[in-house]
Amino acid sequence: MPQTQRGGTAAPPRWTGHAKGSKAYGRILAGLSCAGVATFAQLYSTQAVLPLLASDLQVTAAEAALTISLATVGLAATVIPWSFLADRIGRVKAMAWGISAATVLGLLVPLSSGFAMLLVLRLLEGMALGGIPAIAIAYLNEEVSKAHAALAAGSYVAGTTLGGLSGRLVAGPVGELWGWRTAALAVSLLATAAAVAFLVLVPKAQGFVRAQASGLRGALQMLGGHLRNVRLLAIYAQAFLMMGGFVAVYNYLGFRLSGAPFGLPATLISLIFLAYLSGTFSSRSAATMTTRFGRRNVLLAGLALAMAGLALTLTSNLVLILAGLVVFTGGFFAAHSIGSGWTGAIASTGRAQAASLYNLAYYLGSSLLGWAGGLVFQAWGWNALAGAVIVLACLTAATVAVVHPGTDPAAA
């Protein structure tokens, strides 16, 4: 029976979100998957050709990795401003603005006259891409039924892994044949096609309610409330530590495999990113397992898998290194898919800002720890770097286990 307001008029029915299996649900996931391709193909477009870029521009491994770190710094710096803009103009419009600006900047990257200009363009590209990750999760929580929100978030994360994979697989072979500039152009063209598909596919928002302007004080109070929530802080710590370790592994494993005793060419090294397919599978599988085992337990299992996989890379056997990378990647994305979706469940208000803080921690980890890992690698080698990332994973697991005990009802 419809509710009535004072005066006898019927109140509008409460929006409960699109159910799994509906046409709109499918378009949301397809559209956000395309956004994931456009975002993450561009964000990490130079990672597969870092050795080539370092050689061409005569910079060190750690300096070449700044093309990744500055892009993620730009993203981290803008996720919160983008989230407040999305509260005013709508999730879909904000994502459309961000993805369009990033695509234009990505097309300018191959025209860089030098290393400094390349770094500036990568920073600006990252700032534009800040309009996608946090807003996408908030959009999902508003548009998809609560019963399927975790599954939808897992599907979105799976799409981001395909985006990151596609960009690297395109860049590696193209870079070896025609150089890193042509590789960057090829990835930007791929991202352009994905951005257009996103704009066509994503349906109009129905669950969005425009936020009232609350001023700087209101914004700071909302962010402060999230930062005082210890349960959210544990998830943010997981994002910072694990993403930093993850990017460090992928940034510098290529340098290890291109040197003695392996001596692999850039095309073969780019194939290591096929390990991302394990993340595509694990992120979606982890989401489905939460109904049975709870978010906390699935996240901890993902961290355990990541540590086990990384331990295998300590050997000098190429087959074991690659197998370890597959396991490590699957475990990381399982944990990430749970953490990114969990913020929306924990935060009862300001979900876009809660998700933005997750992404801020996530990409700060990518920028700072991903770059610092190069200093460890250059000074002490691969085993020291892998050991440091294992320590980060142990700290993450301990933090989550303590703050989110198994008896916590919100852990389900």
C-alpha positions as CSV (number, residue, x, y, z in Angstrom):
1,M,0.0,0.0,0.0
2,P,1.6,3.3,-1.0
3,Q,2.7,5.7,1.8
4,T,0.9,9.1,1.9
5,Q,2.3,12.4,2.8
6,R,0.3,15.1,4.7
7,G,-2.4,16.5,2.5
8,G,-3.2,13.0,1.1
9,T,-0.8,12.9,-1.8
10,A,1.0,9.6,-2.4
11,A,4.7,9.6,-1.5
12,P,7.1,8.4,-4.3
13,P,8.1,4.8,-3.8
14,R,11.5,4.3,-2.2
15,W,14.2,3.5,-4.8
16,T,15.6,0.0,-4.1
17,G,18.0,-0.3,-7.1
18,H,18.2,-2.4,-10.2
19,A,18.1,-6.2,-9.6
20,K,20.6,-8.6,-11.0
21,G,19.5,-9.9,-14.4
22,S,17.7,-6.7,-15.4
23,K,18.6,-4.8,-18.6
24,A,19.7,-1.7,-16.7
25,Y,21.9,-3.8,-14.3
26,G,23.6,-5.3,-17.3
27,R,24.2,-1.9,-18.9
28,I,25.6,-0.5,-15.7
29,L,28.2,-3.3,-15.4
30,A,29.0,-3.1,-19.1
31,G,29.3,0.7,-19.0
32,L,31.5,0.7,-15.9
33,S,33.6,-2.0,-17.3
34,C,34.3,0.2,-20.3
35,A,35.1,3.1,-17.9
36,G,37.5,0.7,-16.1
37,V,39.2,0.0,-19.4
38,A,39.5,3.7,-20.3
39,T,40.8,4.6,-16.8
40,F,43.2,1.8,-16.0
41,A,44.6,1.3,-19.6
42,Q,45.7,5.0,-19.5
43,L,46.7,5.1,-15.8
44,Y,49.3,2.4,-16.2
45,S,50.0,2.8,-19.9
46,T,53.8,3.3,-19.4
47,Q,54.3,0.4,-17.0
48,A,54.9,-2.3,-19.7
49,V,57.5,-0.1,-21.4
50,L,59.4,1.3,-18.4
51,P,62.7,-0.3,-19.4
52,L,62.3,1.1,-23.0
53,L,61.3,4.5,-21.7
54,A,64.2,4.6,-19.2
55,S,66.7,3.7,-22.0
56,D,65.3,6.2,-24.5
57,L,65.1,9.1,-22.1
58,Q,68.3,8.1,-20.2
59,V,66.7,8.0,-16.8
60,T,66.9,5.5,-13.9
61,A,64.3,2.8,-13.2
62,A,63.0,4.8,-10.2
63,E,62.8,7.9,-12.3
64,A,61.0,6.1,-15.1
65,A,58.5,4.8,-12.6
66,L,57.6,8.4,-11.8
67,T,55.4,8.3,-15.0
68,I,53.2,5.9,-13.0
69,S,53.6,7.5,-9.6
70,L,52.7,11.0,-10.7
71,A,49.6,9.8,-12.6
72,T,48.4,8.1,-9.4
73,V,49.4,11.1,-7.3
74,G,47.2,13.2,-9.6
75,L,44.3,10.8,-9.2
76,A,44.8,10.6,-5.4
77,A,44.8,14.4,-5.1
78,T,41.5,14.8,-7.0
79,V,39.3,11.9,-5.9
80,I,37.8,13.9,-3.0
81,P,37.1,17.1,-5.0
82,W,35.6,14.9,-7.8
83,S,33.3,13.2,-5.2
84,F,31.9,16.6,-4.0
85,L,31.4,17.7,-7.6
86,A,29.6,14.5,-8.3
87,D,27.3,15.2,-5.3
88,R,26.3,18.4,-7.1
89,I,26.1,17.6,-10.8
90,G,25.4,13.8,-10.7
91,R,27.6,10.7,-10.8
92,V,27.2,10.0,-14.5
93,K,28.0,13.6,-15.6
94,A,31.0,13.8,-13.4
95,M,32.4,10.5,-14.7
96,A,31.8,11.6,-18.3
97,W,33.7,14.9,-17.7
98,G,36.6,13.1,-16.1
99,I,36.9,10.3,-18.7
100,S,36.7,12.8,-21.6
101,A,39.4,15.1,-20.2
102,A,41.7,12.1,-19.5
103,T,41.3,10.8,-23.0
104,V,42.3,14.2,-24.6
105,L,45.4,14.4,-22.3
106,G,46.3,10.8,-23.0
107,L,46.4,11.6,-26.7
108,L,48.9,14.4,-26.0
109,V,51.3,12.2,-24.0
110,P,53.1,10.8,-27.1
111,L,53.9,14.4,-28.2
112,S,55.9,15.1,-25.1
113,S,59.1,17.0,-26.0
114,G,61.0,15.7,-23.0
115,F,60.8,13.9,-19.7
116,A,59.6,16.9,-17.7
117,M,56.7,17.5,-20.1
118,L,55.8,13.8,-20.0
119,L,55.6,13.9,-16.2
120,V,53.4,17.0,-16.3
121,L,51.0,15.4,-18.8
122,R,50.9,12.2,-16.8
123,L,50.1,14.2,-13.6
124,L,47.2,16.0,-15.3
125,E,45.9,12.8,-16.9
126,G,45.8,11.3,-13.4
127,M,43.9,14.3,-12.1
128,A,41.3,13.8,-14.7
129,L,41.0,10.1,-14.0
130,G,40.2,10.9,-10.4
131,G,36.6,11.4,-11.5
132,I,36.1,7.7,-12.1
133,P,37.0,5.1,-9.4
134,A,35.3,6.5,-6.3
135,I,32.3,7.8,-8.2
136,A,31.8,4.5,-9.9
137,I,31.5,2.7,-6.5
138,A,29.1,5.3,-5.2
139,Y,27.0,5.1,-8.4
140,L,26.9,1.3,-8.0
141,N,25.7,1.5,-4.4
142,E,22.9,4.0,-5.4
143,E,21.8,2.2,-8.6
144,V,22.1,-1.5,-7.8
145,S,19.9,-3.3,-5.2
146,K,21.6,-3.8,-1.9
147,A,21.5,-7.6,-2.2
148,H,23.7,-7.4,-5.3
149,A,25.9,-4.4,-4.5
150,A,28.9,-6.5,-3.4
151,L,28.6,-8.7,-6.6
152,A,28.4,-5.6,-8.8
153,A,31.4,-4.0,-7.1
154,G,33.3,-7.2,-7.7
155,S,32.3,-7.2,-11.4
156,Y,33.4,-3.6,-11.7
157,V,36.8,-4.4,-10.2
158,A,37.1,-7.3,-12.6
159,G,36.5,-4.8,-15.4
160,T,39.3,-2.6,-14.1
161,T,41.7,-5.6,-14.2
162,L,40.8,-6.1,-17.9
163,G,41.5,-2.4,-18.5
164,G,44.9,-2.5,-16.9
165,L,45.7,-5.8,-18.7
166,S,44.6,-4.5,-22.1
167,G,46.7,-1.3,-21.9
168,R,49.8,-3.2,-21.0
169,L,49.4,-6.0,-23.6
170,V,49.0,-3.3,-26.3
171,A,51.9,-1.2,-25.0
172,G,54.5,-4.0,-24.8
173,P,54.6,-5.3,-28.4
174,V,53.9,-1.9,-29.9
175,G,56.6,-0.3,-27.8
176,E,59.2,-2.9,-28.8
177,L,58.4,-2.4,-32.5
178,W,58.0,1.3,-32.7
179,G,59.0,2.8,-29.3
180,W,57.2,3.9,-26.2
181,R,55.6,7.0,-27.8
182,T,53.7,4.9,-30.3
183,A,52.8,2.5,-27.5
184,A,51.3,5.4,-25.6
185,L,49.3,6.5,-28.6
186,A,47.9,3.0,-29.2
187,V,46.8,2.7,-25.6
188,S,45.1,6.2,-25.8
189,L,43.2,5.2,-28.9
190,L,42.0,2.1,-27.1
191,A,40.9,4.2,-24.1
192,T,39.1,6.6,-26.4
193,A,37.0,3.8,-27.9
194,A,36.2,2.5,-24.3
195,A,35.3,6.0,-23.2
196,V,32.8,6.3,-26.1
197,A,31.3,2.9,-25.2
198,F,30.9,4.0,-21.6
199,L,29.0,7.2,-22.6
200,V,26.7,5.2,-24.8
201,L,26.0,2.3,-22.4
202,V,25.7,3.7,-18.9
203,P,22.0,4.4,-18.0
204,K,20.7,7.5,-16.4
205,A,20.9,7.5,-12.6
206,Q,17.7,6.9,-10.7
207,G,19.0,6.6,-7.1
208,F,21.0,9.9,-7.1
209,V,19.8,12.6,-4.8
210,R,21.6,16.0,-5.3
211,A,23.4,17.0,-2.1
212,Q,22.8,20.4,-0.7
213,A,25.8,22.7,-0.6
214,S,27.2,22.5,2.9
215,G,30.3,24.6,2.5
216,L,33.9,23.8,3.4
217,R,33.0,23.2,7.1
218,G,30.4,20.7,6.3
219,A,32.7,18.9,3.8
220,L,35.5,18.7,6.4
221,Q,33.0,17.4,9.1
222,M,31.9,14.7,6.8
223,L,35.5,13.6,5.9
224,G,36.5,13.9,9.6
225,G,33.6,11.6,10.5
226,H,34.9,9.0,8.1
227,L,38.5,9.4,9.3
228,R,37.4,8.9,13.0
229,N,35.7,5.6,12.0
230,V,38.3,3.0,12.9
231,R,36.5,0.3,10.8
232,L,37.0,2.5,7.7
233,L,40.5,3.4,8.7
234,A,41.4,-0.3,8.7
235,I,40.1,-0.7,5.1
236,Y,42.0,2.5,4.1
237,A,45.2,1.0,5.5
238,Q,44.7,-2.1,3.5
239,A,44.3,-0.1,0.4
240,F,47.4,2.0,1.0
241,L,49.7,-0.8,1.9
242,M,48.6,-3.5,-0.5
243,M,48.3,-1.2,-3.6
244,G,51.7,0.2,-2.9
245,G,53.2,-3.3,-2.7
246,F,51.3,-4.4,-5.8
247,V,52.5,-1.5,-8.0
248,A,56.1,-2.0,-6.8
249,V,56.0,-5.6,-7.8
250,Y,54.7,-4.9,-11.3
251,N,56.9,-1.8,-11.7
252,Y,60.2,-3.6,-11.1
253,L,59.6,-7.2,-12.0
254,G,60.0,-6.1,-15.7
255,F,63.5,-4.8,-14.9
256,R,64.4,-8.0,-13.1
257,L,63.2,-10.1,-16.1
258,S,65.0,-7.9,-18.7
259,G,68.3,-8.4,-16.9
260,A,70.5,-11.4,-16.2
261,P,69.9,-14.3,-16.1
262,F,66.6,-14.0,-17.9
263,G,67.2,-11.4,-20.6
264,L,63.6,-11.3,-21.8
265,P,62.5,-8.8,-24.5
266,A,59.8,-6.2,-23.9
267,T,57.1,-8.2,-25.8
268,L,57.6,-11.2,-23.6
269,I,57.8,-9.1,-20.5
270,S,54.4,-7.5,-21.3
271,L,52.9,-11.0,-21.2
272,I,53.4,-11.1,-17.4
273,F,50.4,-8.8,-17.2
274,L,48.3,-11.7,-18.3
275,A,48.4,-12.6,-14.6
276,Y,45.8,-9.9,-14.3
277,L,43.3,-12.4,-15.6
278,S,43.6,-14.2,-12.3
279,G,42.5,-10.9,-10.7
280,T,39.5,-10.7,-13.1
281,F,38.4,-14.1,-11.9
282,S,39.2,-13.7,-8.2
283,S,37.6,-10.3,-7.7
284,R,34.3,-11.5,-8.9
285,S,34.6,-14.9,-7.1
286,A,35.5,-13.1,-3.9
287,A,32.4,-11.0,-4.1
288,T,30.2,-14.1,-4.4
289,M,31.9,-15.8,-1.4
290,T,31.1,-12.9,1.0
291,T,27.5,-14.2,1.5
292,R,28.9,-17.4,2.8
293,F,32.1,-16.5,4.6
294,G,31.8,-12.8,5.3
295,R,33.8,-9.9,3.9
296,R,36.5,-10.1,6.6
297,N,37.3,-13.7,6.1
298,V,37.4,-13.4,2.3
299,L,39.6,-10.3,2.5
300,L,42.1,-12.1,4.8
301,A,42.1,-15.1,2.5
302,G,43.0,-12.9,-0.4
303,L,45.9,-11.4,1.6
304,A,47.2,-14.9,2.4
305,L,47.1,-15.9,-1.2
306,A,49.0,-12.7,-2.2
307,M,51.8,-13.5,0.4
308,A,52.0,-17.1,-0.8
309,G,52.3,-16.1,-4.4
310,L,55.0,-13.5,-3.7
311,A,57.0,-16.0,-1.8
312,L,57.3,-18.1,-5.0
313,T,58.9,-15.1,-6.8
314,L,61.9,-15.4,-4.5
315,T,63.2,-18.3,-6.5
316,S,65.3,-18.0,-9.7
317,N,63.0,-20.4,-11.6
318,L,61.1,-18.5,-14.3
319,V,58.1,-20.8,-14.2
320,L,57.7,-20.5,-10.4
321,I,58.1,-16.7,-10.6
322,L,55.3,-16.5,-13.1
323,A,53.1,-18.9,-11.2
324,G,53.7,-16.8,-8.1
325,L,52.8,-13.7,-9.9
326,V,49.5,-15.2,-10.9
327,V,48.7,-16.2,-7.3
328,F,49.8,-12.9,-5.9
329,T,47.7,-11.0,-8.4
330,G,44.6,-13.1,-7.7
331,G,45.0,-12.6,-4.0
332,F,45.5,-8.9,-4.3
333,F,42.4,-8.3,-6.4
334,A,40.3,-10.5,-4.2
335,A,41.2,-8.3,-1.2
336,H,40.8,-5.1,-3.2
337,S,37.3,-6.0,-4.5
338,I,36.1,-6.6,-0.9
339,G,37.7,-3.5,0.5
340,S,36.4,-1.1,-2.2
341,G,32.9,-2.4,-1.8
342,W,33.0,-2.5,2.0
343,T,33.4,1.2,2.4
344,G,29.9,1.8,1.0
345,A,28.5,-0.7,3.5
346,I,30.2,0.8,6.5
347,A,29.5,4.4,5.7
348,S,25.8,5.3,6.2
349,T,26.2,8.8,4.8
350,G,28.7,10.5,2.5
351,R,29.4,7.3,0.6
352,A,31.0,9.0,-2.3
353,Q,33.4,10.7,0.1
354,A,34.1,7.4,2.0
355,A,34.9,5.7,-1.4
356,S,37.0,8.7,-2.3
357,L,39.1,8.3,0.9
358,Y,39.6,4.6,0.0
359,N,40.8,5.6,-3.4
360,L,43.0,8.4,-1.9
361,A,44.7,5.8,0.3
362,Y,44.9,3.3,-2.6
363,Y,46.6,5.7,-5.0
364,L,48.8,7.3,-2.4
365,G,50.1,3.8,-1.7
366,S,50.6,3.3,-5.4
367,S,52.5,6.6,-5.8
368,L,54.6,6.5,-2.6
369,L,55.3,2.8,-2.0
370,G,55.3,2.0,-5.7
371,W,58.1,4.5,-6.2
372,A,60.0,3.7,-3.0
373,G,60.0,0.0,-3.9
374,G,62.4,1.1,-6.7
375,L,64.9,2.4,-4.2
376,V,64.8,-1.0,-2.4
377,F,65.1,-2.8,-5.7
378,Q,68.1,-0.8,-6.9
379,A,69.9,-1.0,-3.6
380,W,69.3,-4.6,-2.5
381,G,67.6,-6.5,-5.4
382,W,64.4,-8.3,-6.0
383,N,64.3,-10.5,-2.9
384,A,64.5,-7.5,-0.6
385,L,61.6,-5.8,-2.5
386,A,59.5,-9.0,-2.4
387,G,60.2,-9.5,1.3
388,A,59.2,-5.9,2.0
389,V,55.9,-6.3,0.3
390,I,55.2,-9.6,2.3
391,V,55.8,-7.6,5.5
392,L,53.3,-5.0,4.2
393,A,50.7,-7.7,3.6
394,C,51.3,-9.1,7.1
395,L,50.7,-5.7,8.6
396,T,47.5,-5.3,6.6
397,A,46.2,-8.7,7.6
398,A,46.9,-8.0,11.3
399,T,45.1,-4.6,11.1
400,V,42.0,-6.0,9.5
401,A,41.8,-9.0,11.8
402,V,42.0,-6.9,14.9
403,V,39.7,-4.1,13.9
404,H,37.1,-6.4,12.2
405,P,36.7,-9.4,14.5
406,G,34.8,-12.4,13.2
407,T,31.9,-11.6,15.6
408,D,31.4,-8.1,14.0
409,P,28.0,-8.2,12.3
410,A,29.1,-5.7,9.7
411,A,31.9,-8.1,8.6
412,A,29.3,-10.3,6.9
